[in-house]
Amino acid sequence: MSDWAIVTGASRGIGREAAARFLKEGWRVLSLSRQDCPVAGVLPVRVDLGEPGWEPLVERTLRETLGAAPGRVCLIHNAALYAHDDALSLSAEHLRRVLEVNIVAPAQLNRLVRGYLSPGSSILYVGSTLSEKAVRGAASYVTSKHAIAGLMRATCQDLAGTQVHTVCVCPGFTDTEMLREHIGDNTEVRTSVAGRTTFGRLITPEEIAGVLFQCALTPVLHGSLVHANLGQIET
Ligand SMILES: NC(=O)c1ccc[n+]([C@@H]2O[C@H](COP(=O)([O-])OP(=O)(O)OC[C@H]3O[C@@H](n4cnc5c(N)ncnc54)[C@H](OP(=O)(O)O)[C@@H]3O)[C@@H](O)[C@H]2O)c1
């Protein structure tokens, strides 16, 4: 009987490091993203979570790999889109695309994975500091990250009596491709962003992976938002 981590967006960044960490700790790992996870030993399932219709492939893969009686399962909702946009000019098509990946896919995955969640299992959501506040120019992301906190809280209530726990981990500025795409390669901007934590540096994706792993082992956190932002300096 194996423990399984199912990680969305494990092709890079925080998801890739989470896959590596769970694997190192002896769990088997399934990755769900458009590109494969580069960590040897991780089982890749190529899906575009933004395109409805991915569910049958995932359902079949779960049946064939996890089998009837897996050990603990940790489902990590990590994949997300971060787009520059504005609350006063969001197009319906764009907003739907972001919410499809960031909110609808996690809810659908919960439904597909539900039957495999034995006692000791967990559902971990990756939120953001923007799960609780907003910045300019990121309306769809801010909206989806607030929604992910709400979905975690609803999950907590609906898991009552199952011995399965859920947590929303909210990273701060983490040194991944997403952050680099967002702030660009300019060293001055990077230094200024790093200076917005009280430690004066960016968080590593390995650090967030470590927090996710601890959350998977810690049922007393059930229903919590866990802040993992290295003491972000508020401006
Ligand atoms: N980096 C930060 O500073 C930071 C701060 C706060 C919160 N977070 C959160 O942490 C999580 C991971 O962020 P990250 O920085 O590691 O991001 P990243 O480097 O951009 O990685 C995002 C992952 O999401 C996957 N993904 C995106 N669209 C997808 C789709 N349509 N279908 C399937 N997978 C898709 C990507 O895989 P493919 O391209 O292969 O599909 C990729 O593996 C996100 O939820 C993000 O909001 C990050």
The ligand as an SDF file (V2000), in Angstrom:
LIG
                    3D

 48 52  0  0  0  0  0  0  0  0999 V2000
    5.7890   32.4010   -7.0670 N   0  0  0  0  0  0  0  0  0  0  0  0
    5.1950   33.1880   -6.1930 C   0  0  0  0  0  0  0  0  0  0  0  0
    5.7430   34.2490   -5.8000 O   0  0  0  0  0  0  0  0  0  0  0  0
    3.8490   32.8230   -5.6250 C   0  0  0  0  0  0  0  0  0  0  0  0
    3.3300   33.6340   -4.6030 C   0  0  0  0  0  0  0  0  0  0  0  0
    2.0870   33.3120   -4.0640 C   0  0  0  0  0  0  0  0  0  0  0  0
    1.3890   32.2050   -4.5130 C   0  0  0  0  0  0  0  0  0  0  0  0
    1.9210   31.4420   -5.5130 N   0  0  0  0  0  0  0  0  0  0  0  0
    1.1190   30.2930   -5.9520 C   0  0  0  0  0  0  0  0  0  0  0  0
    1.9060   29.1290   -5.9610 O   0  0  0  0  0  0  0  0  0  0  0  0
    1.4190   28.2190   -6.9740 C   0  0  0  0  0  0  0  0  0  0  0  0
    2.5800   27.8150   -7.8690 C   0  0  0  0  0  0  0  0  0  0  0  0
    3.1540   28.9960   -8.3870 O   0  0  0  0  0  0  0  0  0  0  0  0
    4.5580   29.0080   -9.1240 P   0  0  0  0  0  0  0  0  0  0  0  0
    5.1780   30.3090   -8.7900 O   0  0  0  0  0  0  0  0  0  0  0  0
    5.2930   27.7440   -8.9190 O   0  0  0  0  0  0  0  0  0  0  0  0
    4.0100   29.1050  -10.6290 O   0  0  0  0  0  0  0  0  0  0  0  0
    4.6370   28.6890  -12.0550 P   0  0  0  0  0  0  0  0  0  0  0  0
    6.1060   28.6460  -11.9810 O   0  0  0  0  0  0  0  0  0  0  0  0
    4.0140   29.6030  -13.0450 O   0  0  0  0  0  0  0  0  0  0  0  0
    4.0320   27.2390  -12.2400 O   0  0  0  0  0  0  0  0  0  0  0  0
    2.6550   27.1220  -12.4640 C   0  0  0  0  0  0  0  0  0  0  0  0
    2.3130   25.6880  -12.7580 C   0  0  0  0  0  0  0  0  0  0  0  0
    0.9090   25.6620  -13.0820 O   0  0  0  0  0  0  0  0  0  0  0  0
    0.7400   24.8450  -14.2080 C   0  0  0  0  0  0  0  0  0  0  0  0
   -0.3920   25.2660  -15.0280 N   0  0  0  0  0  0  0  0  0  0  0  0
   -0.6660   26.5140  -15.4750 C   0  0  0  0  0  0  0  0  0  0  0  0
   -1.7170   26.4650  -16.3090 N   0  0  0  0  0  0  0  0  0  0  0  0
   -2.1180   25.1670  -16.3610 C   0  0  0  0  0  0  0  0  0  0  0  0
   -3.1410   24.4870  -17.0700 C   0  0  0  0  0  0  0  0  0  0  0  0
   -3.9750   25.1220  -17.8990 N   0  0  0  0  0  0  0  0  0  0  0  0
   -3.2620   23.1440  -16.8960 N   0  0  0  0  0  0  0  0  0  0  0  0
   -2.4160   22.4790  -16.0890 C   0  0  0  0  0  0  0  0  0  0  0  0
   -1.4240   23.0680  -15.4010 N   0  0  0  0  0  0  0  0  0  0  0  0
   -1.2810   24.4010  -15.5520 C   0  0  0  0  0  0  0  0  0  0  0  0
    2.0190   25.0020  -15.0090 C   0  0  0  0  0  0  0  0  0  0  0  0
    2.2380   23.7910  -15.7450 O   0  0  0  0  0  0  0  0  0  0  0  0
    2.1730   23.6910  -17.3520 P   0  0  0  0  0  0  0  0  0  0  0  0
    2.5840   25.0170  -17.9180 O   0  0  0  0  0  0  0  0  0  0  0  0
    3.1100   22.5630  -17.6460 O   0  0  0  0  0  0  0  0  0  0  0  0
    0.7560   23.3260  -17.6460 O   0  0  0  0  0  0  0  0  0  0  0  0
    3.0820   25.1350  -13.9220 C   0  0  0  0  0  0  0  0  0  0  0  0
    3.6180   23.8780  -13.5820 O   0  0  0  0  0  0  0  0  0  0  0  0
    0.3220   28.9750   -7.7100 C   0  0  0  0  0  0  0  0  0  0  0  0
   -0.9280   28.5960   -7.1800 O   0  0  0  0  0  0  0  0  0  0  0  0
    0.6030   30.4310   -7.3710 C   0  0  0  0  0  0  0  0  0  0  0  0
   -0.5500   31.2190   -7.4330 O   0  0  0  0  0  0  0  0  0  0  0  0
    3.1290   31.7210   -6.0790 C   0  0  0  0  0  0  0  0  0  0  0  0
  1  2  1  0
  2  3  2  0
  2  4  1  0
  4  5  1  0
  4 48  2  0
  5  6  2  0
  6  7  1  0
  7  8  2  0
  8  9  1  0
  8 48  1  0
  9 10  1  0
  9 46  1  0
 10 11  1  0
 11 12  1  0
 11 44  1  0
 12 13  1  0
 13 14  1  0
 14 15  2  0
 14 16  1  0
 14 17  1  0
 17 18  1  0
 18 19  2  0
 18 20  1  0
 18 21  1  0
 21 22  1  0
 22 23  1  0
 23 24  1  0
 23 42  1  0
 24 25  1  0
 25 26  1  0
 25 36  1  0
 26 27  1  0
 26 35  1  0
 27 28  2  0
 28 29  1  0
 29 30  1  0
 29 35  2  0
 30 31  1  0
 30 32  2  0
 32 33  1  0
 33 34  2  0
 34 35  1  0
 36 37  1  0
 36 42  1  0
 37 38  1  0
 38 39  2  0
 38 40  1  0
 38 41  1  0
 42 43  1  0
 44 45  1  0
 44 46  1  0
 46 47  1  0
M  CHG  2   8   1  16  -1
M  END
$$$$
